Structures are given as structure tokens and as C-alpha cells.
Amino acid sequence: MRRKKSFGQIVITAMFFWSALLCHFEASSLKEQGDLTNAILYWFFGFTAILGGFRFKIAEMIYGLIEFKNKNKK
């Protein structure tokens, strides 16, 4: 399943990665200030933003696993 990437998809993907970068810098700043709980939350948010950036690759992997499972089932 190949999807044609539109300009909007590319921009949104870039914004996911930018958001993850900002979350990392904020988490690092909070850790230096001694607020480890909020820092861990920001790192979690950054991780989920990275997952959002790779949403199409993750979907391809899941479709591939489903296809592999269906082929081996028969």
C-alpha cells in the first residue's frame, strides 16, 4: 500500500519532529531545575510525538505483519 505524500502530510510530520525536539529541550531544562516528574512527562510527550512522526512507517509495518500472518494462515 503506497500512499502519495501531500505537502500537508510532510508539514505535519515535520511538526511532529519539531514538537518532539521542543519537548526534549523543555524536559532537559526541567531536569536541571530539579523537577524530574515533569521532565519525565515531557520526555514521554516527546516520545509520542516521534511516534506520530513515524505514523506512516508504523502503519506499513502493521499492514506487513497482518499480511504475513494471513499468508501463513492459509
KOLZATOR-995174 format. One record per residue: residue number from 0; chain; x, y, z of N, C-alpha, C in turn. Coordinates in nm, 4 decimals, always signed. Each point is the difference from the previous one (the first is absolute). Last residue first. Example, Ala and Ser with C-alpha at 12.3 -4.5 7.8 and 13.67 -1.06 7.14 Angstrom:
<recs>
   resi   chain       n.xx       n.yy       n.zz      ca.xx      ca.yy      ca.zz       c.xx       c.yy       c.zz
      1       A    +1.2850    -0.2250    +0.7080    +0.0820    +0.1190    +0.0060    -0.0770    +0.1090    +0.0730
      0       A    +0.0290    -0.5720    -0.0070    -0.0890    +0.1190    +0.0000    +0.0900    +0.1200    +0.0000
</recs>
This chain:
<recs>
   resi   chain       n.xx       n.yy       n.zz      ca.xx      ca.yy      ca.zz       c.xx       c.yy       c.zz
     73       A    -0.3008    -1.9636    +0.5709    -0.0602    -0.0817    -0.1056    +0.0776    -0.1265    -0.0248
     72       A    +0.1460    +0.3420    +0.3067    -0.1203    -0.0640    +0.0520    -0.0570    -0.0992    -0.1004
     71       A    +0.3707    +0.2971    -0.0873    +0.0397    -0.1208    +0.0707    -0.1184    -0.0772    +0.0549
     70       A    -0.0688    +0.4147    -0.2218    +0.0621    -0.0917    -0.0943    +0.0381    -0.1316    +0.0680
     69       A    -0.1747    +0.3533    +0.2655    -0.1039    -0.0567    -0.0876    +0.0578    -0.0985    -0.0998
     68       A    +0.2983    +0.2381    +0.2817    -0.0816    -0.0917    +0.0796    -0.1065    -0.0682    -0.0865
     67       A    +0.2598    +0.3361    -0.1968    +0.0835    -0.1162    +0.0280    -0.0790    -0.1051    +0.0764
     66       A    -0.2050    +0.4151    -0.0705    +0.0110    -0.0724    -0.1263    +0.0808    -0.1285    +0.0179
     65       A    -0.0269    +0.2898    +0.3647    -0.1320    -0.0591    -0.0251    +0.0032    -0.0834    -0.1275
     64       A    +0.3852    +0.2458    +0.1046    -0.0188    -0.1104    +0.0948    -0.1333    -0.0698    -0.0219
     63       A    +0.0884    +0.3851    -0.2561    +0.0889    -0.1093    -0.0390    -0.0140    -0.1201    +0.0920
     62       A    -0.2285    +0.3960    +0.1066    -0.0621    -0.0632    -0.1168    +0.0846    -0.1173    -0.0484
     61       A    +0.1816    +0.2523    +0.3475    -0.1175    -0.0729    +0.0480    -0.0710    -0.0689    -0.1165
     60       A    +0.3646    +0.2802    -0.1020    +0.0456    -0.1184    +0.0730    -0.1186    -0.0834    +0.0468
     59       A    -0.0924    +0.4120    -0.2046    +0.0528    -0.0957    -0.0981    +0.0462    -0.1279    +0.0679
     58       A    -0.1353    +0.3548    +0.2764    -0.1155    -0.0594    -0.0680    +0.0453    -0.1021    -0.1040
     57       A    +0.3301    +0.2513    +0.2143    -0.0596    -0.0937    +0.0959    -0.1198    -0.0702    -0.0649
     56       A    +0.1998    +0.3414    -0.2439    +0.0891    -0.1170    +0.0051    -0.0546    -0.1048    +0.0961
     55       A    -0.2251    +0.4096    -0.0247    -0.0178    -0.0732    -0.1259    +0.0881    -0.1247    -0.0039
     54       A    +0.0271    +0.2978    +0.3762    -0.1300    -0.0676    -0.0063    -0.0182    -0.0797    -0.1284
     53       A    +0.3701    +0.2791    +0.2252    +0.0213    -0.1254    -0.0722    -0.1304    -0.0764    -0.0223
     52       A    -0.0006    +0.4107    +0.2365    +0.0780    +0.0289    -0.1202    +0.0238    -0.1228    -0.0856
     51       A    -0.2101    -0.0425    +0.4207    -0.0891    +0.0656    -0.0953    +0.0709    +0.0336    -0.1298
     50       A    +0.2536    -0.1701    +0.3547    -0.0852    -0.1061    -0.0553    -0.0990    +0.0574    -0.1015
     49       A    +0.2569    +0.3056    +0.2331    +0.0838    -0.0725    -0.0957    -0.0788    -0.1142    -0.0630
     48       A    -0.2077    +0.2343    +0.3429    +0.0081    +0.0848    -0.1196    +0.0870    -0.0663    -0.1063
     47       A    -0.0323    -0.2046    +0.4206    -0.1237    -0.0191    -0.0753    -0.0032    +0.0885    -0.1252
     46       A    +0.3664    +0.0497    +0.2889    +0.0016    -0.1337    -0.0591    -0.1260    -0.0249    -0.0820
     45       A    +0.0267    +0.3978    +0.2479    +0.0910    +0.0034    -0.1141    +0.0058    -0.1335    -0.0710
     44       A    -0.2442    +0.0261    +0.3989    -0.0689    +0.0736    -0.1063    +0.0868    +0.0084    -0.1258
     43       A    +0.1972    -0.1868    +0.3788    -0.1045    -0.0895    -0.0504    -0.0758    +0.0673    -0.1142
     42       A    +0.3111    +0.2587    +0.2254    +0.0682    -0.0989    -0.0827    -0.0993    -0.1013    -0.0567
     41       A    -0.1651    +0.3182    +0.3021    +0.0357    +0.0638    -0.1272    +0.0747    -0.0963    -0.0914
     40       A    -0.1054    -0.1506    +0.4347    -0.1221    +0.0197    -0.0793    +0.0309    +0.0623    -0.1360
     39       A    +0.3499    -0.0383    +0.3078    -0.0354    -0.1321    -0.0535    -0.1268    +0.0097    -0.0837
     38       A    +0.1304    +0.3863    +0.2242    +0.0962    -0.0309    -0.1051    -0.0323    -0.1344    -0.0647
     37       A    -0.2434    +0.1384    +0.3789    -0.0445    +0.0685    -0.1221    +0.0953    -0.0260    -0.1161
     36       A    +0.1266    -0.1846    +0.4122    -0.1315    -0.0532    -0.0384    -0.0499    +0.0647    -0.1293
     35       A    +0.4053    +0.1534    +0.2130    +0.0148    -0.1240    -0.0762    -0.1344    -0.0553    -0.0477
     34       A    +0.2212    +0.4618    +0.1703    -0.1391    -0.0449    -0.0149    -0.0027    -0.1248    -0.0884
     33       A    +0.3915    +0.2851    +0.1072    -0.0339    -0.0943    +0.1051    -0.1425    -0.0527    -0.0062
     32       A    +0.2726    +0.2927    -0.3021    -0.0621    +0.0753    +0.1084    -0.0432    -0.0909    +0.1146
     31       A    +0.1819    -0.1846    -0.3955    +0.1053    +0.0812    +0.0615    -0.0535    +0.0814    +0.1174
     30       A    -0.3051    -0.2460    -0.2579    +0.0852    -0.0916    +0.0762    +0.1115    +0.0772    +0.0710
     29       A    -0.2851    +0.2328    -0.2952    -0.0689    -0.0349    +0.1245    +0.0842    -0.0931    +0.0866
     28       A    +0.1636    +0.1098    -0.4264    -0.0008    +0.1187    +0.0849    -0.0669    -0.0300    +0.1342
     27       A    -0.0098    -0.3322    -0.3269    +0.1372    +0.0171    +0.0478    +0.0094    +0.1197    +0.0945
     26       A    -0.4088    -0.0743    -0.2180    +0.0240    -0.1029    +0.1012    +0.1408    +0.0122    +0.0580
     25       A    -0.1150    +0.2796    -0.3580    -0.0734    +0.0405    +0.1199    +0.0226    -0.1001    +0.1125
     24       A    +0.1814    -0.1035    -0.4191    +0.0710    +0.1136    +0.0589    -0.0691    +0.0490    +0.1272
     23       A    -0.2098    -0.3467    -0.2441    +0.1276    -0.0451    +0.0559    +0.0749    +0.1154    +0.0672
     22       A    -0.3975    +0.0957    -0.2339    -0.0286    -0.0723    +0.1251    +0.1292    -0.0470    +0.0659
     21       A    +0.0337    +0.1990    -0.4241    -0.0337    +0.0995    +0.1018    -0.0301    -0.0661    +0.1349
     20       A    +0.0725    -0.2833    -0.3674    +0.1233    +0.0704    +0.0341    -0.0249    +0.1041    +0.1093
     19       A    -0.3698    -0.2260    -0.1798    +0.0806    -0.0919    +0.0807    +0.1294    +0.0669    +0.0443
     18       A    -0.2736    +0.2363    -0.2977    -0.0615    -0.0067    +0.1319    +0.0791    -0.0921    +0.0927
     17       A    +0.1269    +0.0179    -0.4487    +0.0333    +0.1275    +0.0657    -0.0564    +0.0022    +0.1427
     16       A    -0.1124    -0.3636    -0.2732    +0.1401    -0.0076    +0.0410    +0.0445    +0.1280    +0.0710
     15       A    -0.4368    -0.0089    -0.1746    +0.0121    -0.1022    +0.1037    +0.1436    -0.0067    +0.0507
     14       A    -0.0827    +0.2732    -0.3667    -0.0442    +0.0617    +0.1250    +0.0004    -0.0996    +0.1156
     13       A    +0.0979    -0.1510    -0.4377    +0.1076    +0.0864    +0.0484    -0.0372    +0.0644    +0.1332
     12       A    -0.3317    -0.2501    -0.2138    +0.1068    -0.0882    +0.0476    +0.1165    +0.0816    +0.0549
     11       A    -0.3466    +0.2349    -0.2067    -0.0439    -0.0534    +0.1292    +0.1044    -0.0930    +0.0587
     10       A    +0.0773    +0.1696    -0.4322    +0.0066    +0.1078    +0.0991    -0.0392    -0.0524    +0.1382
      9       A    -0.0431    -0.2927    -0.3635    +0.1415    +0.0259    +0.0265    +0.0154    +0.1069    +0.1074
      8       A    -0.4311    -0.0966    -0.1575    +0.0520    -0.1116    +0.0786    +0.1462    +0.0219    +0.0372
      7       A    -0.2053    +0.3134    -0.2888    -0.0531    +0.0097    +0.1356    +0.0515    -0.1111    +0.0902
      6       A    +0.0995    -0.0018    -0.4636    +0.0778    +0.1025    +0.0701    -0.0462    +0.0123    +0.1447
      5       A    -0.0778    -0.4714    -0.2212    -0.0360    +0.1362    -0.0355    +0.0858    +0.0970    +0.0808
      4       A    +0.0669    -0.5310    -0.1692    +0.0101    +0.0983    +0.1080    -0.0347    +0.1384    -0.0518
      3       A    -0.1625    -0.5071    -0.1493    +0.0676    +0.1183    -0.0504    +0.0008    +0.1034    +0.1112
      2       A    -0.0117    -0.5416    +0.0717    -0.0781    +0.1236    +0.0027    +0.0845    +0.1121    -0.0583
      1       A    -0.0295    -0.5747    -0.0110    +0.0811    +0.1210    -0.0140    -0.0914    +0.1206    -0.0021
      0       A    -0.0042    -0.5458    +0.1296    -0.0845    +0.1175    +0.0000    +0.0892    +0.1241    +0.0000
</recs>
